[in-house]
Amino acid sequence: MMVGYLTFRSENIPKLISILLLIASFAYMIIHVCYTFLPQLNAFTSVLEAVLTIPMVLGELGFGIWLLFKGGKVPLVRDGGLTKKQMNIQ
C-alpha cells in the first residue's frame, strides 16, 4: 500500500500504474482476510481472487517494466550546468 501511495504522489510515474498498485494492495488484504477469517466462504474467495488477479498482475508488472525502462533515468545536461529543476529554483 505504501508503494502505491508513493507512486501516486510521484510526478514521474504514470497514474494508471499507481492506481493499479493501490487496487492490488487492497485486493491482497481482502483476499488474505477472507482466507484467514472466513474459511467457510472459500469458494467465494477463490472467485474473488481470480477476478482481482488481473489488476494485481497489471499493476505489479507494469511498475516493474516501467522501472526497468524509464525509472531512475537522470536527464543529461549538455551545457555542463544545472537546470532550474535540479537547482530547485521556482
Sequence and secondary structure as in RCSB ss.txt:
>XXXX:A:sequence
MMVGYLTFRSENIPKLISILLLIASFAYMIIHVCYTFLPQLNAFTSVLEAVLTIPMVLGELGFGIWLLFKGGKVP
LVRDGGLTKKQMNIQ
>XXXX:A:secstr
 HHHHHHHH SSS HHHHHHHHHHHHHHHHHHHHHHH GGGHHHHHHHHHHHHHHHHHHHHHHHHHHHHTTT   
  SSSS  TTTTT  
